Amino acid sequence: MLQQVFAVTLNKITFGTVNTLADAMALAINIVLGIGVSLTIVFLIIGGIQYITSKGDQKATIEARTSLTNAVIGFIVVIGAFTIKTILTSVLQATPITDKGEQVIPGGF
C-alpha cells in the first residue's frame, strides 16, 4: 500500500521559455510592441469619436484631426520598430549556446 508521492514546487513565474538575456529582451520587445499597437487603436478610436462629436466646431475639429494624425504617426513608429527588430533578427541570425558551451545549430545534427 505504499505509493510514491512527487511534489512540485514553483520557484518562478515564466512567460514562455526565457532562459537567456536575449530571450528576455525579445519578450520585452514583443510586449512593448503589443502595448504600442493597442494604444494606437485606442487613440484612433478616441480621435474618431472627437471628430464625430465636434459638430462642426472649427476648434474641436482641428483638435480631433491633430489627435488622429498623432495616432497614425505613433502607429508608423511602432511598425518601424517592428520592422527594425525583424531585420536585425534576420541579419544577426543568433544561435543559442547550451550550458556546456556548445553552439546549437538549427537543423544540425
Secondary structure, DSSP 4 states (H G I P E B T S, - for coil): --------------SS---SHHHHHHHHHHHHHHHHHHHHHHHHHHHHHHHHTTTT-HHHHHHHHHHHHHHHHHHHHHHHHHHHHHHHHHHH----B-TTSPBPPTT--
